[in-house]
Amino acid sequence: MTGGQRFELRIHIGTHETTVAAEGGGDEDRVLRLGIGTRRTADDFLARTPPSPAALERAIAAIEDAVEQARPLTAGRRVVLTGDAVFADVARRVGTSNGHLTLEAVEQRYQEIANAAMGGVTSSGQAVEWNRQQMATVVILRELMHHLGLAEVAVGG
């Protein structure tokens, strides 16, 4: 990066789609619209709370397929995540550190959902406290971070 130029990959997790916008980096800016969003994923795959293990696996497979398109855009870019009100609530509940989400924190919340899908409870002994759209957001975040190789992302406005 030279002259204060910022190369960013802005990922906006919306209700019906996730937009991935690559900015800077010497090539043309590029925008991808992925058919995964919080409500779409909840409606298509997570019909009940908690979801069944099979439903969770189907959601993951669909998200993985969509996210794979964005992999080439991540190289050398700072990743900034934004989203709708559900995303903002989930980011707050997962816990940000200095305006960043870590894969570890997202993975902990995902494991609560996966455990509930298997009939378990959270580490605190409680039933999972996520609604369908919040669960979809956690799964989307997890898959984005895993498949794009992101240990930490900035949370933007």
N, C-alpha and C positions, 0 to 999 in steps of 0.2 A: 504494500500500500504506500503510495507516495503522495506528497502534497496535501495531506489531510483527506484524500479521497477515501470514501467508505464503500466497501463492497459488502452488500448485505443480501441476505436471503430472508425476505419477509414472508412469514407463513401466517395466514389468517384463517382460523378455524371458525367457520360460520355455521349457521343452522342447516343449510342444505348442501354446501360445498366447502372445500378447503382450497384457498388460493395460495399458490406459491409464486412469489415474484422475486426474480434474481435481478439485482441492481448493481451496475458497475462490473468491473473485472475485465474490461477490454473487449468483450463481445456485446452484442445487442442485449438490452434488457429483455428478459423473457418472463412470461406469465403463464402458469399452468393452472387450470381449474380441475381439481380432483373431485370426483363425485362422492366424497365422504364429508358429511357434516354432522353436527351433534344430533339434530332432530332426525335427519335421514337415517343415520346409523341406528338410532334408538328405535325408530319405526320399522326399519327393515330387519333388524336382527335381535333387538333386546326388548321383546314384547312384554316381559314380566320382570319383576324385581324380587329377588335377584334373578339374573338370567340363568338358563340351563347351561351346562358345560358345552353342549353342542352349539347352542346359539352364540355363546361367547367365541367359540372357535370359528364359526362362520363369519362373525363380525371381524375377527382378526384377519382371516384370509382375505376378505374384501378390502380391508384397509391396507394390508401389505401389498396387494396388487396395485392399488392406486398410488401408494407412496413410492413404489419402485420407479415411477416416472420422474420423480423429483431428485433422485440420487445424484445424477450428473451435475446438478446445479449447486451443490453444497460446497464444492472444493474452493477453499480460500475465502469463504464468505462468513461473516458474523451472522448468526441466525437470530432473528427477532420474531417472537410469536405474539400474535394478537388474536382477538376473537370477540365473540358476542358476549352478552351478559352472563351466559352459562359458563363460558370459558373463564371469564374474570372471577366468577365465584369459585370455580374449581381450582384455579391458580391460587387463590387466597387460601382455600381449604387444604390444598396439597402443601402449601408453604413455600414462599419464595425467600431466597437468601440474597439480599442486596439486589433485588429486582430480577433474580434469575431462578429458574426451575432446574432442579437437578434430576437426572435419570433415576438416581437412587430414591428420591422422594416420590416421583411418579410411580416407580416400580412398587414401592410400599403400598400405595393406594390401590394400584392394580391388583396386588396380591390379596388385599381385602375383598375385592370384588370376585376374584377367582375362587377364593376360599368360600365365600358366600354361595357361589354357583355350585360348589360341591357340598353344600349343606352345612358349612361351618359358620363361625362367627369371626369378628375381627379380633385382633390381638388384645383389645380391651374387654373382650367377652360380649361385645354388643353385636347386634345384627348390623349389616351394612346400612349406612345412612345416606346412600346416594340415590337420586331418582334416575330414571332411564337415560335422560339426556346428560346428566352429570357422569353417569357410568360410561356413556359413549365418548364423552370428552376425555376421560382418563384413558380409555382404550386407544383413542386416536393419538393422544399425546405420547403414550408409551410406544406405539408402533412407529410414529414419526421419529422419535428419538432413537429407538433401536435401529431402524432400517436406514436412517441417514447418518448413523454413527455420532450422535450428539450426546455428550455426557452432561451438558449444561446449555441452556438457552436463555437469552434475555427475554423478559416479558415487557412488551411495549404497549403504548396506548393506542 
